[in-house]
Amino acid sequence: RTQMDFPSALAILASPGGHAVPRAEAESIVQAVVNDPSRGIQALCHALECDGRDDLGTRRLAAVLLSTAAARHWSVLGDDAKAAMRQRTLAALSRAEDRAEMRALVHAADTLASRSADDGSPWHELLPALDDAAKSARAAHREAAVILLGSIVESTGAHMNDHHAALVALFAARLDDPVREVAAAATRALGTTALALQRRGDFLVVADLLPRILAACVDAAARRLDRSDDEAVAVATDAIAAAASVDCDVAFGPDASLLPRVVDVLVGIGTDPRLCPDGRARAAAFDALGCLAASHPGLLDEPRPTAAGTGAGTAGTAGTALTTTLADEIVPRLCAAAAAAGVDFTAAGRAEGEAESGGFAAAARSTLRRFSLHLPPAVVLHHVVAPLDAALLAGAAPSPGALACLAAVTEGCASDLAEDPIASNVIASVAAAMESADPGSKVAAVVAFKELAEHAGHALTELYSHAVIPTLVAAIRLAVEHETEGGRGDAAESFVAPAHASAGALCANFGSDEIAPALPGVIPPLLGGALGGWRRGEDGARGIRPRGMDRAPRTNPRARARCLDTLERFARAAAFEFEPFASDVVAALATLATTNGVGGGTDDRDDDASHTGRVDREGVAAVRFRALAAMATVIAAVGEESAPPGAVDSILSSATLALSAGSSEDAVARECAFRCFGRLATVLERSLAPWLGGAIASAAATLAEAEARGGFQPAVSTGDAGESIAAAEALGALVNSCGFATRPHLAVALAALGRAASSPSSPVALRVASARSLEFSLRPLEEFGGGDGDGYEKSAPGDEKSAP
């Protein structure tokens, strides 16, 4: 059988389908030719010259391969070969009629242009040819010319500086091309040119050309809006955003005279009901307004005379002329759009309920957030809280949209939100919505509460704990009850996750005496959820020990693990204030940690396939180990005397077993074991001596394994480093708290922490945790004088020189 030639192989690969054997042979032949610089370029250029409709796929594939081959072999090609390749590519462009073929050739020509610019071999014929093609009677040629010109503006950088003015004029002339694809390509090219002008950095050129670009795009957007052409408006708006993002106020002409027109058109597009609510144009307009807020906040907040003020001035009346700002005109309409469509978390509610489905309202809320971050809070906040105040006065719950606006501005306006009467009214509004019957209001309220807890938590816990605590208790009780009732999917996660996240943020800010009033309200649901489920009225006589521990769990293991984690946070924040509840909580957790039957309910399997694919489930064994870690946290918070007899030894034995070679089947078990040792070290101190050798050796081995794995991880990794971080934290706590008892193992511990903190292959979070633990470990070594005898110098007087 004769060997297949290159044109036949290229034709086979360009044809859909076909048998596997000839395609494999064709791939081998084409790859061998393309990898050969002396044969590949010539063969591909020849393929571009194939004639006839049957060769369309071959020419398109040849253009794609030519881009790759030219980039790969450019440095070894001679000047004649480069010139011939450029000439034949231009000739192929002039003959092409198919849009797909044209785009492949445009990419190839862009590659050749950028390589030519890099090595100083000019392509003199390119720009004249493209200028002629941009005026061609054939729409495909006009589109290809404009696309290629826009591409080489970006790819060749400063080599196009002398042509920027002519290109702006050419692109602007094509904005009203009768073929919408050509007009769209010209609009995108103007946006690309605006960004190229920013990189160029020539103030005079920017002052001359950017206002032209903005004016042309704004006028084009207005004309397309009159036709209600959603996609065409979106393309024009994208170009406006690119030009508006240039961090130079001269983009808007002398005295920023163009800015009011830009704002008027963008706000008009974003709020125009004629455009499709699910289309791209309205969202793109709000994104462009966000670019304005990020790049030109001073211009948006600059006082300007109002129409009334201007009229008063011309009439010669006395008094101060009335002024306003563009931001004052934008924000009310932005808030109205942000709140208009409500909040839809059911389609895409993810880890913390924030990833709502797309649409103009979501884009408006994103832009509202950018306004709050870049403009003074006074400009934004009163428009956001006004609907909340109105609903509060009317005795009704705020709308989900109004609460979503509050969540959007909380980070930027946190300082003002922490002042009365705003803070009290905001918390009351959130509480009212959380207790409403509308599921959307509940979700929006708890997301807003989470934002408040994360960004204004310190002020809220210090000044408004009387209002925050009842809201926090309500959020936790509703979250646990929701999961007990079998809530699943995005809607459930959108409420439950932010509720627990808000508790974590507030616990980090509450003092022990401040958080104490919340404990009777949150411990029963959290403990009940950890044990398998909780409903109102299922508390025991003292309100602590939930009934029904002998029943199969109604919550899945992941929900139970989350309840245990939040319960730990409350215990650590409350410290000794947790003491009245400690014995009952530890006893209940001990039952969970040592009982197999209670953990094996039917909810451990998930019959919802979509939920199974998305939720990171925790096994029953993992819940038991988390219960052990929670027990250790409670004991560390209130003291060893709170534990039932034998509980501490049982925790340490289970933790040691989890860390012993071959006994651990779950990374969560090892993580919890390290946390048990780290927590108990603070209260047991030297009493941990019999356990220290195994714990420190296991932690050091875990850090070494993490470092070894890190060398084989991709550059960007989102893997969970929880076990390694827990090991690092445990080492720091053991060395710091156990004093002289750790001396035999000190070199191993410090060396492991030092390697983990300095290794470039370790995840960033692990390096940070290891560095902190290393600092924490060294504190006893630096303490001279005073103390209780647990420092190394105090434990071994006169032996300071031998200490590391």
C-alpha positions in Angstrom: 0.0 0.0 0.0 1.3 3.4 -0.9 1.9 5.9 1.9 -0.7 8.7 2.3 0.6 12.1 1.1 0.2 15.3 3.1 -2.7 16.8 1.1 -4.7 13.6 1.5 -3.9 13.4 5.2 -4.9 17.1 5.7 -8.2 16.4 3.8 -9.0 13.4 6.1 -8.4 15.4 9.2 -10.5 18.3 7.9 -13.5 16.0 7.1 -15.8 15.1 10.0 -16.1 11.4 11.0 -14.2 8.7 9.1 -12.5 5.6 10.3 -10.1 5.6 13.2 -7.2 3.9 11.4 -6.8 6.3 8.5 -7.3 9.3 10.8 -4.6 8.1 13.1 -2.2 7.7 10.1 -3.2 11.1 8.8 -2.5 12.7 12.2 0.9 11.2 12.3 1.7 12.4 8.8 0.4 16.0 9.4 2.2 16.2 12.7 5.5 15.2 11.1 5.2 17.7 8.3 4.2 20.6 10.6 7.1 19.9 12.9 9.5 20.2 10.0 10.2 23.9 9.4 11.6 23.4 5.9 8.6 21.4 4.7 5.7 22.4 7.0 5.4 26.1 6.1 5.6 25.4 2.4 3.1 22.6 2.5 0.6 24.6 4.6 0.9 27.7 2.3 0.3 25.4 -0.7 -2.8 24.0 1.1 -4.2 27.6 1.5 -4.2 27.9 -2.3 -6.5 24.9 -2.9 -9.5 25.9 -4.9 -13.1 24.8 -4.8 -15.8 24.4 -2.2 -14.8 20.8 -1.4 -11.4 22.1 -0.1 -13.0 24.6 2.3 -12.3 22.5 5.4 -8.8 21.8 4.2 -8.0 25.5 3.8 -9.5 26.3 7.2 -7.4 23.6 8.9 -4.3 24.7 7.0 -4.8 28.2 8.3 -5.1 27.0 11.9 -1.9 24.8 11.6 -0.1 27.7 9.9 -0.6 29.8 13.0 1.0 27.1 15.2 3.8 26.3 12.8 4.7 30.0 12.2 4.9 30.7 16.0 7.0 27.5 16.5 9.5 27.9 13.7 9.7 31.7 13.2 13.2 32.1 14.6 14.7 29.5 12.2 13.0 30.8 9.0 14.9 33.0 6.5 13.7 36.4 5.4 12.5 35.0 2.0 10.5 32.3 3.7 8.9 34.8 6.0 8.0 37.2 3.2 6.6 34.4 1.1 4.4 33.2 3.9 3.1 36.7 4.6 2.3 37.2 0.9 0.5 33.9 0.5 -1.5 34.5 3.7 -2.7 37.9 2.4 -3.6 36.4 -0.9 -5.6 33.7 0.8 -7.4 36.4 2.8 -8.3 38.2 -0.4 -9.8 35.1 -1.9 -11.7 33.8 1.2 -15.5 34.0 1.3 -16.4 31.7 4.2 -16.5 33.4 7.6 -15.0 30.5 9.5 -12.1 30.3 7.0 -11.7 34.0 7.2 -11.4 34.0 11.0 -8.8 31.2 10.8 -6.8 33.2 8.3 -7.2 36.4 10.5 -5.6 34.5 13.4 -2.8 33.3 11.2 -2.2 36.8 9.9 -2.2 38.2 13.4 0.4 35.7 14.4 2.6 36.6 11.5 2.2 40.3 12.2 3.2 40.0 15.9 6.2 37.8 15.0 7.3 40.3 12.4 7.0 43.2 14.8 9.0 41.3 17.4 12.0 40.6 15.2 11.9 43.9 13.2 11.0 42.3 9.9 8.4 44.8 8.6 5.2 43.7 6.8 4.8 46.7 4.7 1.9 45.3 2.6 -0.4 44.5 5.5 -1.9 47.8 6.5 -2.6 49.1 2.9 -4.2 45.8 2.1 -6.4 45.8 5.2 -7.3 49.5 4.6 -8.6 48.5 1.1 -10.3 45.4 2.5 -12.1 47.5 5.1 -13.8 49.5 2.2 -14.6 46.4 0.2 -18.0 45.7 -1.2 -17.9 42.2 0.3 -19.1 42.2 3.9 -16.9 39.2 4.8 -13.8 41.1 3.7 -14.8 44.2 5.7 -15.4 42.1 8.8 -12.1 40.3 8.5 -10.1 43.5 7.9 -11.6 45.2 10.9 -11.1 42.1 13.2 -7.5 41.8 12.1 -6.7 45.5 12.5 -8.2 45.3 16.0 -6.1 42.2 16.8 -2.8 43.6 15.6 -3.4 46.8 17.7 -3.2 44.6 20.7 -0.7 42.0 19.6 1.9 44.3 18.1 1.8 46.9 20.8 3.9 50.0 20.3 4.5 49.2 16.7 1.0 50.5 15.9 1.4 53.8 17.8 1.7 55.9 14.6 -1.5 54.4 13.2 -3.8 54.8 16.2 -5.5 58.0 14.9 -6.2 56.5 11.5 -7.5 53.3 13.0 -9.9 55.1 15.3 -11.3 57.0 12.3 -11.6 53.8 10.3 -13.3 51.9 13.1 -15.7 54.7 13.8 -16.7 54.9 10.1 -17.7 51.2 10.2 -19.9 51.5 13.3 -23.0 52.0 11.2 -22.1 49.3 8.6 -25.3 47.8 7.2 -24.0 44.3 8.1 -24.3 44.0 11.9 -21.3 41.6 12.1 -19.0 44.3 10.6 -20.5 47.0 12.9 -19.9 44.7 15.9 -16.3 44.0 14.9 -15.6 47.7 14.6 -17.1 48.4 18.0 -15.0 45.8 19.6 -11.9 47.1 17.8 -12.6 50.6 19.3 -12.6 49.1 22.8 -9.3 47.3 22.1 -7.8 50.5 20.8 -8.9 52.4 23.9 -7.0 49.9 26.1 -4.0 50.1 23.8 -4.0 53.9 24.3 -3.9 53.3 28.0 -0.8 51.1 27.7 0.8 53.7 25.4 0.6 56.2 28.2 0.9 59.3 26.0 -1.3 62.0 27.7 -1.7 64.2 24.6 -2.7 61.2 22.4 -5.1 59.9 25.1 -6.7 63.4 25.4 -7.1 63.5 21.6 -8.3 60.0 20.8 -10.1 58.6 23.8 -12.9 61.2 23.7 -13.5 60.4 20.1 -13.7 56.7 20.9 -16.2 57.3 23.8 -18.3 59.7 21.8 -18.5 57.3 18.8 -19.4 54.3 21.1 -22.0 56.2 23.1 -23.7 57.5 20.0 -23.7 54.0 18.5 -25.2 52.6 21.7 -27.9 55.2 21.7 -28.8 54.5 18.1 -28.9 50.7 18.7 -31.0 51.2 21.8 -33.6 52.9 19.6 -33.7 49.7 17.6 -33.9 47.6 20.8 -31.0 45.5 19.4 -29.9 43.8 22.6 -26.6 42.2 21.5 -25.6 45.2 19.4 -26.2 47.5 22.4 -24.2 45.1 24.6 -21.2 45.2 22.3 -21.3 49.0 22.3 -21.6 49.0 26.0 -18.6 46.7 26.4 -16.5 49.2 24.3 -17.7 52.1 26.5 -16.6 50.1 29.6 -13.2 49.5 28.1 -12.7 53.2 27.3 -14.2 54.3 30.7 -11.8 52.0 32.6 -8.8 54.0 31.3 -7.6 55.7 34.5 -7.3 59.2 33.0 -10.0 61.9 33.3 -9.1 63.4 30.0 -10.9 60.5 28.4 -14.1 62.5 28.8 -12.9 65.6 27.0 -12.3 69.1 28.4 -13.9 69.6 31.8 -15.2 66.0 31.5 -18.0 67.4 29.3 -18.7 64.0 27.8 -19.2 62.2 31.1 -22.9 63.2 31.7 -23.7 61.9 28.2 -21.9 58.6 29.0 -23.8 58.2 32.3 -27.1 59.1 30.8 -26.8 56.5 28.0 -25.5 53.7 30.4 -28.2 54.3 33.0 -30.8 54.5 30.2 -29.7 51.1 28.8 -29.6 49.5 32.2 -33.1 50.6 33.1 -34.7 50.3 29.7 -37.7 47.9 29.9 -37.6 47.4 26.1 -34.5 45.3 26.4 -34.7 41.7 27.3 -34.4 41.2 31.1 -32.3 38.1 30.5 -30.2 39.6 27.7 -26.7 40.9 28.0 -27.2 44.6 27.3 -28.6 45.7 30.6 -26.1 43.8 32.7 -23.3 45.1 30.5 -24.5 48.7 31.1 -24.3 48.3 34.8 -20.9 46.7 34.5 -19.7 49.8 32.6 -21.1 52.0 35.3 -19.0 49.9 37.8 -15.9 50.6 35.7 -16.7 54.3 35.9 -17.0 54.1 39.7 -13.7 52.2 40.0 -11.7 54.4 37.6 -13.2 57.9 38.0 -14.9 58.1 41.5 -13.9 61.7 41.9 -15.6 62.8 38.7 -18.8 61.0 39.7 -18.8 62.7 43.1 -17.9 66.2 41.8 -20.6 68.8 42.5 -22.3 70.1 39.4 -25.0 72.8 39.1 -28.5 71.4 38.7 -30.9 72.6 36.1 -32.8 74.6 38.8 -29.6 76.0 40.0 -28.5 77.1 36.5 -31.9 78.8 36.0 -31.7 80.6 39.3 -28.2 81.9 38.4 -29.3 83.2 35.0 -32.3 85.0 36.6 -29.9 86.8 38.9 -31.5 85.6 42.1 -29.5 85.8 45.3 -28.3 82.7 47.2 -26.2 79.7 46.6 -26.8 77.8 43.4 -28.1 74.3 43.8 -25.7 71.5 43.0 -25.8 67.8 42.6 -23.4 65.0 41.5 -23.6 62.3 38.9 -23.4 59.7 41.6 -26.5 61.2 43.2 -28.3 60.7 39.9 -27.0 57.2 39.3 -27.4 55.5 42.7 -31.2 55.8 43.1 -31.9 54.2 39.7 -29.2 51.7 40.4 -30.8 50.6 43.7 -34.2 50.4 42.0 -32.8 48.1 39.3 -30.9 46.1 41.9 -34.0 45.5 43.9 -36.5 45.2 41.1 -36.1 41.5 40.1 -35.6 40.1 43.6 -33.1 37.4 44.3 -33.0 34.0 42.7 -30.7 31.7 44.7 -32.4 28.5 43.7 -30.6 28.2 40.4 -27.0 28.7 41.5 -26.8 29.1 45.3 -23.4 27.8 46.2 -21.1 27.8 49.2 -22.5 30.9 50.9 -25.7 31.8 49.0 -24.1 34.6 47.0 -23.8 33.0 43.5 -27.2 33.9 42.2 -28.3 33.4 38.6 -27.3 36.1 36.1 -29.4 39.0 34.9 -29.4 42.7 35.1 -30.5 42.9 38.7 -27.5 40.8 39.8 -25.2 43.0 37.7 -26.8 46.1 39.3 -26.1 44.8 42.7 -22.5 44.1 41.7 -22.1 47.6 40.5 -23.8 48.9 43.6 -21.1 47.2 45.6 -18.4 48.8 43.5 -20.0 52.2 44.1 -19.9 51.6 47.9 -16.3 50.6 47.7 -15.1 53.6 45.7 -17.4 56.4 46.7 -18.2 57.9 50.1 -20.8 55.9 52.1 -23.1 58.9 52.3 -23.6 58.8 48.6 -24.9 55.2 48.6 -26.1 54.2 52.0 -29.2 56.3 52.5 -30.7 55.0 49.2 -30.2 51.4 50.4 -31.6 51.8 54.0 -34.6 53.9 53.0 -36.7 50.9 51.8 -35.7 49.0 54.9 -36.8 51.8 57.2 -40.1 52.1 55.2 -40.8 48.4 55.6 -40.0 48.6 59.3 -42.3 51.5 59.9 -45.1 49.7 58.0 -44.5 46.6 60.2 -43.6 44.4 57.2 -40.6 42.5 56.2 -38.3 44.1 53.6 -38.2 42.7 50.1 -35.5 40.3 49.1 -34.2 42.8 46.6 -33.8 45.5 49.3 -31.9 43.1 51.5 -29.7 42.0 48.6 -28.8 45.7 48.1 -27.9 45.9 51.8 -25.6 42.9 51.4 -24.0 44.4 48.4 -23.0 47.7 50.1 -22.1 46.3 53.5 -18.4 45.9 52.9 -18.0 49.5 51.5 -20.3 51.1 54.1 -19.4 49.1 57.2 -18.3 52.1 59.3 -21.6 54.0 58.7 -23.7 50.9 59.1 -22.3 50.5 62.6 -23.8 53.9 63.7 -27.2 54.5 65.1 -30.0 54.8 64.1 -28.9 52.9 61.0 -27.5 49.9 62.8 -30.5 49.3 65.0 -32.9 49.6 62.1 -30.9 47.4 59.8 -30.6 44.6 62.3 -34.4 44.9 63.0 -35.1 44.7 59.3 -32.9 41.6 58.9 -34.5 39.9 61.9 -38.0 40.7 60.6 -37.2 39.2 57.2 -35.6 36.1 58.7 -38.8 35.3 60.5 -41.0 36.0 57.5 -42.9 33.3 55.6 -41.2 34.1 52.3 -38.2 31.8 51.5 -36.6 34.4 49.3 -36.7 37.0 52.2 -35.2 34.5 54.6 -32.3 33.7 52.3 -31.7 37.4 51.4 -31.8 38.3 55.2 -29.3 35.7 56.3 -26.9 36.6 53.4 -27.1 40.3 54.5 -26.6 39.2 58.1 -23.5 37.3 57.1 -22.1 40.3 55.3 -22.8 42.5 58.4 -21.1 39.9 60.6 -18.0 39.7 58.4 -17.5 43.4 57.7 -19.1 45.2 60.7 -18.9 42.4 63.3 -16.6 44.1 65.8 -18.8 47.2 66.1 -22.1 45.2 66.1 -20.9 42.8 68.9 -19.6 45.6 71.0 -22.4 48.2 70.6 -25.5 46.2 69.6 -25.1 42.8 71.1 -28.6 43.1 72.5 -30.0 43.2 69.0 -27.5 40.9 67.3 -27.8 38.0 69.6 -31.5 37.3 69.1 -31.0 37.5 65.3 -28.0 35.1 65.5 -30.0 32.7 67.7 -32.9 32.8 65.2 -30.5 32.2 62.2 -28.9 29.1 63.9 -32.3 27.7 65.0 -33.8 28.1 61.5 -30.7 26.7 59.8 -30.7 23.5 61.9 -34.4 23.1 61.7 -34.3 23.6 58.0 -31.8 20.8 57.5 -33.7 18.6 60.0 -36.8 19.0 57.9 -34.9 17.6 54.9 -34.1 20.8 53.0 -31.7 20.0 50.2 -30.2 21.5 47.1 -29.3 25.1 46.4 -32.3 26.6 48.2 -31.3 24.9 51.5 -27.6 25.6 51.2 -28.3 29.2 50.4 -29.8 29.7 53.8 -27.8 27.2 56.0 -24.3 28.0 54.8 -24.5 31.8 55.4 -26.2 31.2 58.8 -23.3 29.2 60.0 -20.8 31.6 58.4 -22.4 34.5 60.2 -22.0 32.6 63.5 -18.3 32.0 62.8 -17.7 35.7 62.1 -19.5 36.9 65.1 -17.9 34.4 67.4 -14.5 35.8 66.3 -15.6 39.2 67.5 -17.7 38.5 70.6 -16.1 38.6 74.1 -16.9 35.7 76.4 -19.3 37.7 78.5 -21.0 39.3 75.5 -21.8 36.0 73.8 -23.0 34.3 77.0 -26.7 35.3 76.5 -26.7 33.5 73.1 -25.6 30.1 74.5 -29.0 28.9 75.9 -30.5 29.6 72.5 -27.9 28.1 70.2 -26.5 25.1 72.1 -29.8 23.0 71.9 -30.2 23.2 68.1 -26.5 22.8 67.4 -26.1 19.9 69.7 -29.3 18.4 68.4 -28.2 18.9 64.8 -24.9 17.2 65.6 -26.8 14.2 67.2 -29.0 13.8 64.2 -31.7 16.5 64.0 -33.6 19.1 66.0 -37.0 20.7 66.0 -38.4 23.4 68.2 -39.8 21.9 71.4 -37.4 18.9 71.4 -35.1 20.3 74.1 -34.8 18.4 77.4 -35.9 19.8 80.7 -32.8 21.9 81.1 -32.9 23.0 77.5 -29.6 21.3 76.7 -29.9 17.6 76.1 -32.0 17.0 73.0 -34.4 14.1 73.2 -34.5 11.3 70.6 -30.8 10.4 70.6 -31.8 6.8 70.1 -33.6 7.5 66.8 -32.0 7.4 63.4 -30.5 10.8 62.4 -32.7 13.1 60.3 -29.7 15.2 59.1 -27.0 14.0 56.8 -23.4 13.6 58.1 -22.3 16.9 56.4 -25.0 18.9 58.3 -24.0 17.2 61.5 -20.3 18.0 61.0 -21.2 21.6 60.3 -23.2 21.9 63.6 -20.3 20.4 65.5 -17.9 23.0 63.9 -20.2 25.9 64.8 -20.7 24.5 68.3 -16.9 24.5 68.7 -16.8 28.2 67.7 -19.3 29.1 70.4 -17.4 27.1 73.0 -14.1 28.8 72.1 -15.6 32.3 72.1 -17.5 31.8 75.3 -14.6 30.3 77.2 -15.5 29.8 80.9 -19.0 31.2 80.2 -19.6 27.8 78.6 -19.1 26.1 81.9 -22.8 25.7 82.9 -23.5 23.7 79.8 -20.2 21.9 79.5 -20.9 18.7 81.3 -24.1 18.0 79.5 -22.6 18.9 76.1 -19.5 16.8 76.7 -21.6 13.8 77.8 -23.8 14.1 74.7 -20.8 14.4 72.4 -19.2 11.4 74.1 -22.3 9.3 73.3 -22.0 10.4 69.7 -18.3 9.8 69.5 -18.6 6.2 70.9 -21.9 5.1 69.4 -22.0 3.4 65.9 -25.7 2.8 65.7 -26.8 6.4 66.0 -24.6 7.5 63.1 -26.0 5.0 60.6 -29.4 6.5 59.7 -30.8 6.5 56.2 -29.8 10.1 55.6 -26.2 8.9 55.3 -26.9 8.0 51.7 -28.1 10.6 49.4 -30.7 9.6 46.8 -30.6 12.9 45.0 -28.0 12.4 42.2 -27.4 16.1 41.5 -27.0 16.8 45.2 -24.6 13.8 45.5 -22.4 15.3 42.8 -22.2 18.7 44.4 -22.1 18.2 48.1 -18.9 17.1 49.9 -20.4 14.4 52.1 -18.9 13.4 55.4 -19.0 9.8 56.5 -20.3 8.6 59.9 -16.7 7.9 61.1 -15.8 11.5 60.3 -18.7 12.8 62.3 -17.6 10.7 65.3 -14.0 12.2 65.1 -15.4 15.7 64.8 -17.4 15.0 68.0 -14.1 14.1 69.7 -12.6 17.4 68.5 -15.6 19.3 69.8 -15.3 17.5 73.1 -11.6 18.6 73.3 -12.6 22.2 72.5 -15.2 22.4 75.2 -12.8 20.9 77.8 -10.1 23.4 76.7 -12.6 26.2 77.1 -13.8 25.5 80.6 -11.2 23.1 82.1 -10.5 19.5 82.6 -12.8 19.2 85.6 -15.9 19.7 83.3 -15.3 16.4 81.6 -16.9 13.1 82.7 -14.4 10.7 84.3 -12.3 9.0 81.7 -13.4 11.3 78.9 -9.9 13.0 78.4 -8.1 9.6 78.3 -10.7 8.3 75.8 -10.2 11.4 73.6 -6.4 11.0 73.7 -6.6 7.3 73.0 -8.9 7.7 70.0 -6.7 10.5 68.7 -3.6 8.4 69.0 -5.3 5.5 67.3 -6.3 7.7 64.4 -2.7 8.8 63.9 -1.1 5.4 64.3 0.2 3.8 61.1 -2.4 2.0 59.0 -5.4 2.8 61.3 -6.7 5.9 59.8 -8.9 5.7 56.8 -10.0 9.3 56.6 -8.1 12.6 56.4 -10.9 14.1 58.5 -10.1 11.7 61.3 -6.4 12.6 61.3 -7.2 16.3 61.2 -9.6 16.0 64.2 -7.0 14.0 66.0 -4.4 16.8 65.6 -7.0 19.3 66.8 -7.7 17.2 69.9 -4.0 17.3 70.9 -3.8 21.0 70.1 -6.9 21.9 72.1 -6.1 19.7 75.1 -2.5 20.9 75.3 -3.7 24.3 76.7 -5.3 22.7 79.7 -3.3 19.5 80.3 0.1 21.0 79.7 2.8 18.6 81.1 0.2 16.0 81.8 0.3 15.2 78.0 3.9 14.0 78.3 3.0 10.3 77.7 1.3 11.2 74.4 3.7 13.8 73.1 6.2 11.5 71.3 3.6 9.9 69.0 1.6 13.1 68.4 4.7 15.2 67.5 6.1 12.5 65.3 2.8 12.1 63.4 2.4 15.8 62.9 5.9 16.1 61.6 5.3 13.2 59.2 2.1 14.8 58.0 3.9 18.1 57.2 6.7 16.2 55.4 4.1 14.3 53.3 2.4 17.6 52.4 5.7 19.0 51.3 6.4 16.0 49.2 3.0 16.0 47.5 3.3 19.7 46.9 6.0 19.2 44.4 3.7 17.3 42.1 0.7 19.6 42.4 -0.3 22.0 39.6 0.6 25.7 40.0 -3.0 26.5 40.9 -4.5 24.2 43.4 -7.7 24.4 45.5 -7.1 21.2 47.4 -7.9 21.0 51.1 -4.9 21.3 53.3 -6.9 21.0 56.5 -5.0 18.0 57.9 -1.6 19.6 57.3 -2.7 22.9 58.8 -4.1 21.1 61.9 -0.8 19.3 62.2 1.1 22.6 62.2 -1.2 24.2 64.7 -1.0 21.1 67.0 2.8 21.3 66.9 2.7 25.0 67.9 0.3 24.4 70.7 2.1 21.3 72.1 5.5 23.0 72.2 4.1 26.2 73.6 1.9 24.7 76.3 3.6 21.6 77.4 6.9 23.2 78.3 9.8 21.1 79.4 7.9 17.9 78.5 8.5 18.6 74.8 12.2 19.0 75.1 13.1 15.4 73.8 10.9 16.1 70.7 11.7 19.8 70.3 14.2 19.5 67.4 11.7 17.3 65.4 8.8 19.8 65.9 10.8 23.0 65.1 12.4 21.4 62.1 9.1 20.3 60.7 7.5 23.7 61.2 10.5 25.4 59.7 10.4 23.3 56.6 6.7 23.7 56.1 6.9 27.5 56.6 9.7 27.9 54.1 8.9 25.3 51.4 7.7 26.8 48.2 5.9 23.6 47.4 3.6 23.9 50.4 0.2 25.5 50.0 0.1 29.2 51.0 -2.4 28.5 53.9 -0.1 25.8 55.2 3.0 28.1 55.1 1.1 30.8 57.0 -0.1 28.4 59.6 3.3 26.9 60.0 5.0 30.3 60.4 2.5 31.3 63.0 2.9 28.0 64.9 6.7 28.4 64.7 6.5 31.8 66.3 4.1 30.5 68.9 6.4 27.6 69.6 9.4 29.9 70.3 7.7 32.1 72.8 8.5 29.9 75.8 12.1 29.9 74.7 12.2 33.7 74.9 10.6 34.1 78.3 13.0 35.0 81.1 11.7 35.7 84.5 8.3 35.2 86.0 5.9 32.5 84.9 4.8 29.3 86.3 7.8 27.1 85.5 6.5 25.8 82.2 9.0 27.9 80.0 12.1 26.0 78.9 14.4 28.3 80.8 12.3 27.9 83.9 12.0 24.1 83.5 15.8 23.7 83.0 17.5 26.4 85.0 21.0 27.2 83.9 20.5 25.2 80.7 19.6 28.2 78.4 22.6 27.7 76.2 21.5 24.2 75.2 18.0 25.3 74.2 17.6 25.7 70.5 
